[in-house]
């Protein structure tokens, strides 16, 4: 179950991005990027390599200055965020380098010391080291040197490091890379718990569309530096693809039909042909179908614009 199911989200806006633009020389990496995220919401940012995801995240984290636009994160401009603001933000990078001789619990307890002065009546900081180790599934490795951890265990520690300050907003960059299926499932449970119980707002970037469907309340698709879609997986699938594919056999013949009313179509099919229908399969539009369709459509439009500009230059 996604974090939003069975729980109302607060209307408080945690991330507010309006007209964000980033330019390197004459190249616009981000163009008029606009979106919001609310308290306790899990938002996934998808897009092909080079779409501008990393640049967007770095601006939101306060690690990169923007060229134009308005950005507010937890009520502040991240470009000028003070230490007290930074204590409210957690970041899980694709990789994080450290001294391999640190032990797992020892490192988390040490990092937690830096957050103690930022505790409030509502949020106790830091996260207790033993509780945090248990939350990411590393209890039996708590006293192990980091250099002795496996790749998946090391990735769990990366997540713990991002959580040690009990952040109100968490950035996750490819968080389950290197996880085995069991570890991935446990991590999904952790994300659900953070959103539901801790009311943490989470911005997730990943290439795993199956993971996105399981975790995200809302999905943003970024391509060519622009937001080309914003909505739930179901909303995007209906708006862009819109049709299910129904397959069946009858009297040895194979049939395929696309329809946006698959339930009614199947009901009518059985009413007409009854038990002669066999091998019935309904394939619903997936997030992958939607994603590929949107990106292809956006790239086709960009290519058409570029070709028009080339023609214009040639005819001058």
Rosetta blueprint (number, residue, H / E / L):
1 X L
2 X L
3 X L
4 X L
5 X L
6 X L
7 X L
8 X L
9 X L
10 X L
11 X L
12 X L
13 X E
14 X E
15 X E
16 X E
17 X E
18 X E
19 X E
20 X E
21 X E
22 X E
23 X E
24 X E
25 X L
26 X L
27 X E
28 X E
29 X E
30 X E
31 X E
32 X E
33 X E
34 X E
35 X E
36 X E
37 X E
38 X E
39 X L
40 X L
41 X L
42 X E
43 X E
44 X E
45 X E
46 X E
47 X L
48 X L
49 X L
50 X L
51 X L
52 X L
53 X H
54 X H
55 X H
56 X H
57 X H
58 X H
59 X H
60 X H
61 X H
62 X L
63 X L
64 X L
65 X L
66 X L
67 X L
68 X E
69 X E
70 X E
71 X E
72 X E
73 X E
74 X L
75 X L
76 X E
77 X L
78 X H
79 X H
80 X H
81 X L
82 X L
83 X H
84 X H
85 X H
86 X H
87 X L
88 X L
89 X E
90 X E
91 X E
92 X E
93 X L
94 X L
95 X L
96 X L
97 X L
98 X L
99 X L
100 X L
101 X L
102 X L
103 X E
104 X H
105 X H
106 X H
107 X H
108 X H
109 X H
110 X H
111 X H
112 X H
113 X H
114 X L
115 X L
116 X H
117 X H
118 X H
119 X L
120 X L
121 X L
122 X L
123 X L
124 X L
125 X L
126 X L
127 X L
128 X L
129 X H
130 X H
131 X H
132 X H
133 X H
134 X H
135 X H
136 X L
137 X L
138 X L
139 X H
140 X H
141 X H
142 X L
143 X L
144 X L
145 X E
146 X H
147 X H
148 X H
149 X L
150 X L
151 X H
152 X H
153 X H
154 X H
155 X H
156 X H
157 X H
158 X H
159 X H
160 X H
161 X H
162 X H
163 X H
164 X L
165 X L
166 X L
167 X L
168 X L
169 X E
170 X E
171 X E
172 X E
173 X E
174 X L
175 X L
176 X L
177 X L
178 X L
179 X L
180 X L
181 X H
182 X H
183 X H
184 X H
185 X H
186 X H
187 X H
188 X H
189 X H
190 X H
191 X H
192 X H
193 X H
194 X H
195 X H
196 X H
197 X L
198 X L
199 X L
200 X L
201 X E
202 X E
203 X E
204 X E
205 X E
206 X L
207 X L
208 X L
209 X H
210 X H
211 X H
212 X H
213 X H
214 X H
215 X H
216 X L
217 X L
218 X E
219 X E
220 X E
221 X E
222 X E
223 X E
224 X L
225 X L
226 X E
227 X E
228 X E
229 X E
230 X E
231 X E
232 X L
233 X H
234 X H
235 X H
236 X H
237 X H
238 X H
239 X H
240 X H
241 X H
242 X L
243 X L
244 X E
245 X E
246 X E
247 X E
248 X E
249 X E
250 X E
251 X L
252 X L
253 X E
254 X E
255 X E
256 X E
257 X E
258 X E
259 X E
260 X L
261 X L
262 X H
263 X H
264 X H
265 X H
266 X H
267 X H
268 X H
269 X H
270 X H
271 X H
272 X H
273 X H
274 X H
275 X H
276 X H
277 X E
278 X E
279 X E
280 X E
281 X E
282 X E
283 X E
284 X L
285 X L
286 X L
287 X H
288 X H
289 X H
290 X H
291 X H
292 X H
293 X H
294 X H
295 X H
296 X H
297 X H
298 X H
299 X H
300 X H
301 X H
302 X H
303 X H
304 X H
305 X H
306 X H
307 X H
308 X H
309 X H
310 X H
311 X H
312 X H
313 X H
314 X H
315 X L
316 X L
